[in-house]
Amino acid sequence: MLLMDNTKRNNNNRRRGKHYENLSAEKVNGWRNLDKSRPHTDVENNTHVYEIKSTQAKVPIWIDNALSQGANASVESSKIFGGIIKVYTKGAKARYLLIQEITDNGGE
């Protein structure tokens, strides 16, 4: 029974991943990579490649708070909100990751 559960879960995860890769590709004016010779590319457009990670969990509170604060800063400054820069400081050098929301109206 456990093997069947794992197989079903893997199939569901694969199907969900493909679905969100296709939706993500639309948002960046791109396409899902079907070329098996480039297995690390999930989605690409003419100038960029993207790694897609989907999860069924809620967006972490710190991201929701940062997006809200960024929206307020955008209004205050009359500038476009560029995104969240998350800095990981543990290790030999700091790593900076840019997080930008590309959803329309908070949906798919």
C-alpha positions in Angstrom: 0.0 0.0 0.0 2.9 2.4 0.8 4.4 2.0 -2.7 1.0 2.8 -4.3 0.6 5.9 -2.1 4.2 7.1 -3.0 3.5 6.5 -6.7 0.2 8.4 -6.5 1.9 11.3 -4.6 4.7 11.4 -7.1 2.3 11.5 -10.1 0.3 14.3 -8.4 3.4 16.3 -7.6 4.6 15.9 -11.2 1.2 17.0 -12.6 1.1 20.0 -10.3 4.6 21.0 -11.2 3.9 20.9 -14.9 0.7 22.9 -14.3 2.6 25.7 -12.4 5.5 25.6 -14.9 3.0 26.4 -17.7 1.3 29.2 -15.7 4.7 30.6 -14.7 5.8 30.6 -18.3 2.8 32.6 -19.4 3.6 35.2 -16.7 7.2 35.7 -18.1 6.2 35.6 -21.8 8.0 32.3 -22.1 7.5 28.6 -22.4 8.1 25.4 -20.5 11.3 23.6 -21.4 10.7 20.2 -23.0 14.2 19.7 -24.3 15.7 16.8 -22.3 19.2 17.8 -23.3 18.8 20.8 -20.9 17.3 19.2 -17.8 18.0 22.1 -15.4 15.8 24.6 -17.3 12.1 24.6 -16.2 10.9 27.7 -18.0 12.6 30.1 -20.3 11.9 33.1 -22.5 14.1 34.8 -25.1 16.5 36.3 -22.4 16.0 34.4 -19.1 15.7 31.0 -17.6 13.7 30.2 -14.5 13.6 27.5 -11.9 10.1 26.9 -10.7 9.3 25.7 -7.2 5.7 25.2 -6.2 4.4 24.4 -2.8 0.9 23.9 -1.3 1.9 25.8 1.8 0.7 29.4 2.5 3.1 32.3 1.7 5.3 32.8 4.8 4.1 35.7 7.0 7.4 37.6 6.6 6.9 37.7 2.8 3.3 38.9 3.1 4.5 41.6 5.6 7.3 42.6 3.3 5.0 42.9 0.3 2.6 45.0 2.2 5.5 47.3 3.5 6.8 47.5 -0.1 3.4 48.5 -1.4 3.2 51.3 1.2 6.8 52.4 0.4 5.8 52.5 -3.3 2.8 54.9 -2.6 4.9 57.1 -0.3 7.7 57.5 -2.8 5.6 57.5 -6.0 8.0 54.8 -7.3 7.5 51.2 -8.5 8.0 48.5 -5.9 11.0 46.5 -7.1 10.5 43.5 -4.8 11.9 42.0 -1.6 15.7 41.4 -1.2 16.3 38.6 1.2 19.8 38.5 2.6 21.2 35.2 3.9 24.3 36.1 6.0 25.4 32.7 7.3 28.5 31.3 5.6 31.5 32.7 3.9 29.7 35.4 2.0 26.2 37.0 2.2 23.8 35.9 -0.5 21.1 38.3 -1.8 17.9 37.0 -3.4 15.4 39.2 -5.2 11.8 38.1 -4.7 9.2 39.7 -7.0 5.5 38.9 -7.1 4.2 38.3 -10.7 0.7 37.1 -10.0 -2.3 39.0 -11.2 -4.6 40.1 -8.4 -3.1 37.5 -6.0 -4.4 34.5 -7.9 -3.0 32.1 -10.4 
